[in-house]
Each structure stands twice: as C-alpha cells, then as structure tokens.
C-alpha cells in the first residue's frame, strides 16, 4: 500500500475540546505528522497547554479560547485560523462530555425514586442539566461544523471527524442526556455526509469505547483510591480486550479518517472500543 495515502503533512486541523485528554493526544499526533493544528477549548489555559505540546511534537499550532455554543466566538476563531494558516482541511468535533447533574443515581428505578426529594431520580433530573449536556455534545458539534465546514466547502475539499460514543449504539444506563446527544451526533454524521458530498467534504465519526476522562472518571473509579466502581467492573467484564482504552488507541483510526487513505469513506461511525460493541455478554 502507498504510505503516502496516510500523509497529512501541510494540512490544517481544527480541534474543538482540544484541551481534553483524548483530543490533546490527537493534536499532538497530527502535529507530529506535519499538520498545523488549531486547538480550541473553553479553558484558555488548557488550549495553550495543548498547543505547547503540539509544537513540541514538531508541528505548528495555536491555542484559542472558544465556546462551541457561541457562533460568533467560532467565527472569530475561524478567522484567526485562516489568518494564521491560510486554510482549513480537517475539523475534529471533540468538545463534549457528561455531567453528574444529568446522571441518575441508579441504573434502573427503585421504589424510592417515586418518593419526593430523592436525589438522583430520573423523575427529578433538571431540564437545565439535560439541556446543558445535550447542547454541549450535539449543538456543540453542529455549530462548529457550520462555521469551519463552510470554509472547507468553499475550497472544495475537507474532512469532518465527529466524536460519537458507545451510548449511540446501545444507550448506557444512568446517562440519558449523554446517550441521546451522542445518538444525535451519529445521526447528524450520516446526514451531513450526504449533504456535503457535492462539496467533496467527507464526514465520519469515531465512537470511542471506555476511556478514563475527566467527564466519566466519577462513574468508573472510586474517588481517591483509583479502584473500579461496580460500573467500571461491568465495563471491563464486557470489553473482550479486558481494559480501558488509552488515548493512543484512537490515533490510527483518526489518521485513516483524516487522510486520503479513506478517500471513499463518508457517513460511517467507527467503534474503537476493544470489542465492547460486538459482545452480547454471553
């Protein structure tokens, strides 16, 4: 196989949520392969730290504080990227995550959930908490795509990589807002792939299995000990490869989707999950 198919040298990638654990690793890998990387994150310090790491990896990079739910913020960031790098070739919609306030205390309801004032009941989930998680994951994917994919469409070439989840394949207990949002991201990935095909902009998604991140650590490990919760133990038991993923596990699939190696691939959601989605539990 021609190894040049995987070459992304000279391309410019924009990564939202780029200060997070997984996307920071993606930024470093893209930079190491010769891409210019614009790292967007709500937290300025996180964006700048990831930027420094990408530069140390050998590429050009810039860090931008940006709210993915603010279109004017995104448009300003887009202008900055074009001024600095002259083009946008790759968009990775990495901003997302869950929050304890949109999470139920129990996997399935009990009689106590019908009592008034019981914390963590599905019936008491606040609409603001649900909106917050849904908007961050879905609207926080749609708005950056409107802004950055427009620049790609105008140039007649580009790649969008969304971040879906195992929750999009089979809804996970406890996280109704997150599961619904990631299902929407997968659906949007397919819709957008069709819509942007005439502009030669490909749209695909990664669906990571279980990786320990700042957003899910409270569900999977016991605070202060690092030991697995019962939920964490269940996940490992249902992952044929027997471990959580590490950020580096995503990079090969990312480079495939971002490069010409997948030139005829659009509208797919690729699990990177150690076999979790293929295992029925028996």
PyMOL commands that set and color helices and strands:
alter all, ss='L'
color gray80, all
select helices_A, chain A and resi 3-6+21-32+44-56+71-85+100-102+111-114+122-124+127-155+166-168+176-199+217-220+230-237+247-258+260-262+276-278
alter helices_A, ss='H'
color red, helices_A
select strands_A, chain A and resi 12-16+36-41+61-65+90-93+158-163+201-208+269-272
alter strands_A, ss='S'
color yellow, strands_A
deselect
rebuild
show_as cartoon
